[in-house]
Amino acid sequence: MITKSWGVAAAMISTCCVGLAAMEVRHRRDRTIWVARLEDAQLAANTDAMTGLPNRAALMAVLEARICSGASWSLALTDVDHFKIINDTLGHGAGDEVLITIARRLTDSAGDQVMVARLGGDEFALVVPTAPEPTVKLMEHVARAVEVPQTARGLELQVGISIGIAGYTPGLNAVELMRRADTAMYCAKKQPGHSVTWAPHTTPPSHHDVGRRQSRDFAGTAAQ
């Protein structure tokens, strides 16, 4: 009788263990699915839907991480020259095609060590792990790659970009670094196809120029 009882107990324990193991498997599977969905949601929240590049939120997180590293690096902002004309004359669909091509060319030409992000509209950012001087040479290479004629809506277009560069120095925060790179980019747009590195004497845009630029960017937001 005792032996039989132990046999029943053993069977019950075995059944419970099997049940617990099954529950653990289901729990792990559910957790894996939940983690995967969370990762997908986080990825989507940090990705530009049209180009597949990191977006502004992802860029700001990377800038903060870079600042904490204390290493020498630079931020480059790019703006597509005369993008509003493309939108106005060929339509926003053509503008989208141009931006997707530019996103791919920026990524391919900048190299594996450079983060490329789309800020919105026709603006992109590149986080470069070098000081401004070598970054200028890299950006010249990037600009040449972008300028190779491309096709949009059956038409061949040659599209250029203007580039503003700001090197990180200790004490700068992400917002100020973005402002410096943006100021340099504004100066570069006065001579399309060129890059400008921020310096203390770099002149920021006037309120009138900012207004014109914001109007232009607003007109191009449908291409986002």
Buried (B, 14 or more C-beta within 10 A) or exposed (E): EEEEEEEEEEEEEEEEEEEEEEEEEEEEEEEEEEEEEEEEEEEEEBBBEEBEBBBBEBBBEBBEEBBEEEEEBBBBBBBBBBBBEBBEEBBBEBBBBBBBBBBBBBBEBBEEEBBBBBBBBBBBBBBBBBBBEEBBEBBBEBBEBBBEEBEBEEEEBEBBBBBBBBBBEEEBEBEEBBBBBBBBBBBBBEEEBBBBBBEEEBEEBEEEEEEEBEEBBEBBEEBB
